[in-house]
């Protein structure tokens, strides 16, 4: 009987470890490479769901931010949102900047994009909102002349905490140099609710912080809190940015962590 119980316990242990290992490696593609199924756009001045001038495209396995049909940027800041609300997860993708800044875009938008996370649902956004109120894992490309970094933490209508200190600056730079050319860059975002957020570039941790929170001096952030959103932000939606410079994304994958 003892031998049977021992064998049973060993089998259960092996199966449990096997299942956990399998779960820990379940990266799920969330962009199919063929169309924008599961993703929805929102642009400044446009209704939710309208893909203004075909900015967001699926082509050759890539999610593309294209300005081929633009004459002028006209402050059409865009975001494309993944359909599922998330709290604890890892997101990884590859990106590269291509082409030139579209006419009329602000100069700071040169090779500038990002991953917004814990955002409100895009249907809740004001029609003319320019900067999406959420924390951003910023993506920057280099120009070969000035010192720039990628994988930064930027905030719009929000703050973060680092080393138990409240960070109110709009952007906090990493130490990872922005890539000048059109080579693909690997980026990963690890989000543990509000407890810990980690940015990785090409497998290297470049930024770590916690407690993303609404800035009560921001009008839209105050409106969200008045609607019942807690100050500390622990869940929401993922959005990729289109700020005026063409960019391509591929291999967009999600790994959900235990709640």
N, C-alpha and C positions, 0 to 999 in steps of 0.2 A: 504493500500500500504506500509506504514511504517513497519507494522508487517511482511509483506511478505519479504521486503528487509532485515529486521533484521534476520529473519529465514534463508534467503539465505546466508547471511554473516556468520552466525554461522555454517551452514552446510559446507560451503567452508573452514572455519577455521579448523573444526574438520577433514575433509578429508585431508587437507594439513598436519596437525600434524600427522595424522595416516600414511600418505605416507612417511613422513620424518622419523618417528619412525621405520617403516618397513625397509626403506633404510639403516638406521643406524645400523640395526642388520642383514644385509645380508652378513653373513660370508659364503664364498663359498669354499668348498673343492677343492684344486688344485692338489691333489694327490689321485688317485682313489683306492689305496691299492692293486690293482691287477696287474698292469704293470706300465711302465714308460712313458705312453702316456702323452704328453705335456711337457716332460722334455728331455734334450739332454746333453750328457757328452762331456767334453773336458779335455784331459790329456796332461801333458808335454811330448813333443816329438811325439804326436799322432795327427792325423787329427781330426777335429771337427766331432762329431757324433759317434766315435768309443768308445765302452764301454770296455776299456782295461781289459782283464782277468775277465770280468763279475763282475767288482767292485761294480757297482751300481745295486741293485736288488730290486724287489718288492716281499715281502713275508709276509704272515699272516697279511696283512693290514699295513705293515711297509715299509718305504723306507730305505734300508739297505746299508751301506758301508762295503763291505766284502773283506777280503784279503785271503780267503781260497785257492785261486788258485795261490797265489804268492809264489815264492821261495825267492825272494828278492824285496824290495820296488823299487829299481833302479830309485829313483827320479821321480816316476810317480805320481806327485801331480795332483789330480783330482778335478773337479768341475762338478756339474750337474745343468743345468740352466732351470728355468721355461721359457716357450715360449713367454710370453707377456712382452712388455716394460711397465714399470710402473713409476709413479711419486709420487702420493699421495695415501697412503694406510696404512693398518695395516696388518701385517703378524703374525700369531701365529702357534706354533707347540709344540710338546713335543719331548725330546731327552733323550737318555741314552747311555753311553759308555759300551761296552761289550768286553770280550776277552782281548788279549794282543797286544802290539805294534808289527807290522810286522817287520821281520828281515830286516835290512838295512835302516829303516826309521830314521830320525834324532831324537835325544833324546827329543828335544823340542816338537815333535809331539805327545808325550805321552798324551792321553786323550785330544787331541786338535783338534777342528773343528771350524766351524763358518758359519754365514750367510753373504755372500757378497751381496751388493746391489748397484744399480746405475752402474752396470758394462757395458762395451761395449758388443755388441752381440758376442757370442763365436766364430762365424765365422771370426771375425776380429782379434782374438788373434794370436800372433806369435806362430809358431809350438813349439818352445822350451821355451816359457815363463813359469817360475816356479811359481812366486807369481802373482796372478791376480791383476792388478792395479784397486783397488776399496777400499772403506771403508768396514770394517768387524765388525759385531756384533759377538764378539768372544765367543766360547763355550769351557769351560775347565772343566775337571773332576779332583777330588782330588786324592791324593795318600795316605792319612791318616797320612802323615808325615810333609810335607812342607805346608806353607801357600799359597793357590792359590784362585783365584777369578774367577767368571764367569759373562758373560754379559758385558765384557770389550769392549772398542772401539779400534780397531787396523787399521793401515793404511799401504797400500803398494802403493807407487807411488802417494800418496795423503796426504792431511792434513785435519784437522777439526778445528773449532773454538769453544771455551768454554769460557763463561763469557767475550766475546769480545776480547779474546786473541787467537792468532794462535797457535795451538798445533802441533808440528813437531815430537814429540816422536812417535815411532812406535806403542806402546800400552799404553793406559790409563786405569788403573784398576778401576773396580767398587769396592764396599765394600761387595758384596754378596759372601759368601764362596762357593767354588766349591764343588759339591756333590761327596763323596767318593765312594758310592755304585752304584748299578745298578737300583736304583729307577728312575722313569720318572720325568723329570724336565720340567716345562712349561716355554716357552720363547715367548716373543712378541716383535716385532719391529714395531714402529710407525714412518712413514716417511712422512713429509709434504714438498715434493719437496726438496729444500735446506734450508728451513726456520728453521725447527726443526726436530731432530731425537731423539727418546726416546727408550731405551732398558728396558724391564721389565723381571724379573725372578720371577716365581711363584706369579705373580700379583703385585710385588713391583717394582717401578721405581728405576733403579740402575745406569742409565747413561742418560745424556741429553746434546746435543750439536747441532751445526748448521753448515751451509756453508761447506759441503764436497767439496774439490777442488783438482785439479791436482797439483802435485809437479813438477815444471819445471826443477828440477835437475834430475828427472827420465827420462830415455831415451824413454820408451814407452809412458809415460804421455805426453812428448813433441811431440811425433809422433801423438798422438790423437788430441792435440791442433792444430797441423799443418794441420790436416785433417778437422778442423772446429769445433771440440768439444770445448765448452766454458770452461773456467777455473773452474767456479763454477758448480758443477755437480748436476743437479736437476731431472734426470730421467735415466732409464737404466733397467737392468735385475737383477733378483734375482738368486743367486747360492748357493748351499750347498756344503761344502768342504769335500774332502777325503784326509787327510794328513798323513795317515799311521796307525791310530788307528781305529779299527772297531767301528762304531756308528750306532744307529738306530734312525729313525725319524718316528713320526706318527701324525695323526690329523693335517695335514698341511692345513691351511685355510687362506683365503685372504678376506679382507674387503676394497673395494675401497672407497676412500674419495672424496668429491666434488672437482673438479678441480677449 
